[in-house]
Structures are given as C-alpha cells and as structure tokens.
Amino acid sequence: MFKKIMKGGHRKPSKSASTENYAFGPPGSHNPGSVVVNHASRPVLNAPEQNSSPSVPIAPPPLSTAAVEPLPLLQDVPVSERQSLFLRKLQICSYQLDFTNMLKTVREKEVKRRTLLELVDFFQSGSGKITEVCQEEMIKMVAINIFRCLPPASHENTGQEVTDPEEEETHLDPSWPHLQLVYEFLLRYVVSSDTDTKVAKRYIDHSFVLKLIDLFDSEDPREREYLKTILHRIYGKFMVHRPFIRKAINNIFYRFIYETERYNGIGELLEILGSIINGFALPMKEEHKLFLARALIPLHKPKPVATYHHQLSYCVTQFVEKDYKLADTVIRGLLKYWPVTNCQKEVLFLGELEEVLEATQSAEFQRCMVPLFRQIARCLNSPHFQVTFQSFFFI
C-alpha cells in the first residue's frame, strides 16, 4: 500500500460546477417510504438563529370523542366540497390519543388511523390540487403529532448505572401505527412534484426543521429511519435551508462529543452528511474543512463510536477523495484520537486508516509518515491478535 502511495497513483478529482451540488448517493439507498423520529425529552440544543416566521403550533387540542367521527371518503364527494372535507379530516388527525392504554378510545384510534391512511393515499394519487390553506393545516397536523415529549432513556431519572448504548433495550413507541402514517404523509408532501417550494417554505421553516432534527434522538429506529429520509429530501429540495441544516447538525455533534456522549441518531445524521459531502463543489469551502476538523474527526473520541463508525468513516473518506490535500489533516486526527486500551476500536481505526491511505498522494503521505509508522509499529506488537492481523495489511 505504501509503495502505491509513494508512486502517486491517486486519480485526480474531477472538476465540479461552481455551485454546490447535492447528491443522493451512498452510504445507503434512501427509500421515499422510510421514516425517522427524534427524542424530544432531551434539552433543545443551542441551535442557529431561527427565522422570523411564526413557529409551528405544537399544543394538541383537547380530546372530544364526539369530534372524532368517521367522515365520507374524499372520492365520494363532489370536487367543490373536497377542500372543506379535507380540512375536517385534518382536524380529526390532529387529536392526541393515549396509546399507553391500548383498550382506551379504541374506536377513536381506528377512525384516526383510517383517516390518516386515506389522506396518504389521496395525496399520493394526486387526485386534486392542494391549496395553500390546506398546506398550512397539513403542517400543523403533522407538528401536533410528531413534535411530542418522548420517554426518557433507560439511564435517565432511574438511578441506574449508565450502560453501553449497544446493550440497552430499544424503546418502540406504542403510537407508531399512527406516527408512521403521519411521517408518510409528510414525506409524500415533501417529495411531491406538485409541492411548490416557494409556498411550502412558509410552513416548513427553520423552526419546523429544527424541531425535526431534534427528533433524531428518538430511541425508536423506525422513527429515525423516516426522519433521515425526510430531512434528506428537505435538504435536496429547499436550498434556503441547507446552511441552517448543516449548522444544526454541527451543534448536535458538538454537544454529543463534549457534553453527553449519548445521542441515538448520530449514525443517521452521518448518513445524510455522506450524501451532502458527496455533492460539495470544488474548490471546497473553508466552512466544510472546518467542519471536518472540528466535528467529524473529534467524533472518533466518544466511547460509543462503534455504533456509527461505518457512517463516520464514509464521510471522512469522502473528504479525502474530494480534496487529497486533506489527507494529512485526517491521518493526524486519527492518530490524535487513537484508542489506547480499546482493541475493538483499534481495529475500526486501522480499517478506516487503510481506506484513507488509498486516497492519499505521496506528498501528503510524507508529511505524516513518521508518526503513522510509529503507530503501526505499536499495533504490530499488540497482544491482541485482531489488531496485529489488521496491521499486516499495511506492510
């Protein structure tokens, strides 16, 4: 591998357009039908300044069982009456129901579920144009359902010892059958070709996006998957939100690295960033280089790095493939946070280092080869057989 680097066999990166592109590429396919949710019980991060538009109301209306009544299907009424019926159905879906007791308000839950399912099918079929009034009520309904207080993690307020996140039991939200339909409804609205971004950005504003990002701390992996896809699509469709989204994710990483070391959605956020980095224009902006040095590289430090290392390694390698001059920064950063007593982390670091070196040219390699060889020599003498075995790939 080192001989290959010294020969300078790295291919030059292709020239990119002057404007930043956005690619929906690896590390995973983004199925429009997937959804993700965040943990609202966590304190809100110090997020970037919000815009001046009014925040989305999230207070649920009081439940009145008389109001949750089945209505005729949208396809069964005249076109002139569909908008008013559509709004009434949105109101039914805006009622909060208690899912901690599955035997409570069973009829109302079924009416709401069927109504949500009909709204998703109606919107997906493109049966009618959605007016601006309806769009505003749609976002209000979505906000009332998904922006909620999530249960605390198992280590919070219980007096229990903090355990490894990989060993904790996953909390599955009992209201998921309804939440999934709400997320699907929002996803269809965002990806629809009939959705005018100039109108939609009045309701999917900075306040809404920030609350959406905060939900990535959800313990339910099904919710996080939907959130990943929806935020991914919002980033691609609403250019005005791109800097704000990057900064908000940056703030989550800072809090995770330097304060809590606990956050459920780090892997999903890194998957989104993998596609964002893939679309960066060249020459790369200084803002993006600072993000690599101040956020991505320090993400190697927290103990639960194994839970998101695959996605992190992809993002870091993308930077080096985009700009080979960043190889020295990345390699020295890996050496700085190299684990001392955790052999499993060492194996992960060695695998990532191998991928980075594949994209490194000889000039950058020579700048860091002395400390690099010293670390590899220590790994070759490691008492752990997996570390030693992985080190042989560098010879």
Secondary structure as the mmCIF struct_conf table of DSSP 4:
data_model
#
loop_
_struct_conf.conf_type_id
_struct_conf.id
_struct_conf.beg_label_comp_id
_struct_conf.beg_label_asym_id
_struct_conf.beg_label_seq_id
_struct_conf.end_label_comp_id
_struct_conf.end_label_asym_id
_struct_conf.end_label_seq_id
HELX_RH_AL_P HELX_RH_AL_P1 PHE A 2 MET A 6
TURN_TY1_P TURN_TY1_P1 LYS A 7 GLY A 8
HELX_LH_PP_P HELX_LH_PP_P1 HIS A 10 LYS A 15
BEND BEND1 SER A 18 THR A 19
HELX_LH_PP_P HELX_LH_PP_P2 GLU A 20 ASN A 21
TURN_TY1_P TURN_TY1_P2 PRO A 26 PRO A 27
BEND BEND2 GLY A 28 GLY A 28
TURN_TY1_P TURN_TY1_P3 PRO A 32 GLY A 33
TURN_TY1_P TURN_TY1_P4 ALA A 40 SER A 41
BEND BEND3 ARG A 42 ARG A 42
HELX_LH_PP_P HELX_LH_PP_P3 PRO A 43 LEU A 45
HELX_LH_PP_P HELX_LH_PP_P4 ALA A 47 GLN A 50
BEND BEND4 SER A 52 SER A 53
HELX_LH_PP_P HELX_LH_PP_P5 PRO A 54 PRO A 57
HELX_LH_PP_P HELX_LH_PP_P6 ALA A 59 LEU A 63
TURN_TY1_P TURN_TY1_P5 THR A 65 ALA A 67
HELX_RH_3T_P HELX_RH_3T_P1 LEU A 74 ASP A 76
BEND BEND5 VAL A 77 VAL A 77
HELX_RH_AL_P HELX_RH_AL_P2 VAL A 79 CYS A 93
TURN_TY1_P TURN_TY1_P6 SER A 94 SER A 94
BEND BEND6 THR A 100 ASN A 101
TURN_TY1_P TURN_TY1_P7 MET A 102 LEU A 103
BEND BEND7 LYS A 104 THR A 105
HELX_RH_AL_P HELX_RH_AL_P3 VAL A 106 SER A 125
TURN_TY1_P TURN_TY1_P8 GLY A 126 GLY A 126
BEND BEND8 GLY A 128 GLY A 128
HELX_LH_PP_P HELX_LH_PP_P7 LYS A 129 THR A 131
HELX_RH_AL_P HELX_RH_AL_P4 GLU A 132 ILE A 146
BEND BEND9 PHE A 147 PHE A 147
HELX_LH_PP_P HELX_LH_PP_P8 CYS A 149 ALA A 153
TURN_TY1_P TURN_TY1_P9 SER A 154 HIS A 155
BEND BEND10 GLU A 156 THR A 158
HELX_LH_PP_P HELX_LH_PP_P9 GLN A 160 VAL A 162
HELX_RH_3T_P HELX_RH_3T_P2 PRO A 165 GLU A 167
BEND BEND11 GLU A 168 GLU A 168
HELX_LH_PP_P HELX_LH_PP_P10 GLU A 169 HIS A 171
TURN_TY1_P TURN_TY1_P10 PRO A 174 SER A 175
HELX_RH_AL_P HELX_RH_AL_P5 TRP A 176 VAL A 191
TURN_TY1_P TURN_TY1_P11 SER A 193 ASP A 194
HELX_RH_AL_P HELX_RH_AL_P6 THR A 197 ALA A 200
TURN_TY1_P TURN_TY1_P12 LYS A 201 TYR A 203
BEND BEND12 ILE A 204 ILE A 204
HELX_RH_AL_P HELX_RH_AL_P7 HIS A 206 ASP A 214
HELX_RH_3T_P HELX_RH_3T_P3 LEU A 215 ASP A 217
BEND BEND13 GLU A 219 GLU A 219
HELX_RH_AL_P HELX_RH_AL_P8 PRO A 221 LYS A 237
HELX_RH_3T_P HELX_RH_3T_P4 MET A 239 HIS A 241
HELX_RH_AL_P HELX_RH_AL_P9 ARG A 242 ARG A 255
HELX_RH_PI_P HELX_RH_PI_P1 PHE A 256 THR A 260
TURN_TY1_P TURN_TY1_P13 ASN A 264 GLY A 265
HELX_RH_AL_P HELX_RH_AL_P10 ILE A 266 ASN A 278
TURN_TY1_P TURN_TY1_P14 GLY A 279 GLY A 279
BEND BEND14 LEU A 282 PRO A 283
HELX_LH_PP_P HELX_LH_PP_P11 MET A 284 LYS A 285
HELX_RH_AL_P HELX_RH_AL_P11 GLU A 286 PHE A 291
HELX_RH_PI_P HELX_RH_PI_P2 LEU A 292 LEU A 296
HELX_RH_3T_P HELX_RH_3T_P5 ILE A 297 HIS A 300
BEND BEND15 LYS A 301 PRO A 302
HELX_RH_3T_P HELX_RH_3T_P6 LYS A 303 THR A 307
TURN_TY1_P TURN_TY1_P15 TYR A 308 TYR A 308
HELX_RH_AL_P HELX_RH_AL_P12 HIS A 309 LYS A 322
HELX_RH_3T_P HELX_RH_3T_P7 TYR A 324 LEU A 326
HELX_RH_AL_P HELX_RH_AL_P13 ALA A 327 LYS A 336
TURN_TY1_P TURN_TY1_P16 TYR A 337 TYR A 337
BEND BEND16 VAL A 340 THR A 341
HELX_RH_AL_P HELX_RH_AL_P14 CYS A 343 GLU A 358
TURN_TY1_P TURN_TY1_P17 ALA A 359 ALA A 359
HELX_RH_AL_P HELX_RH_AL_P15 SER A 362 LEU A 380
TURN_TY1_P TURN_TY1_P18 ASN A 381 ASN A 381
BEND BEND17 PRO A 383 HIS A 384
HELX_RH_AL_P HELX_RH_AL_P16 PHE A 385 SER A 391
HELX_RH_3T_P HELX_RH_3T_P8 PHE A 392 PHE A 394
#
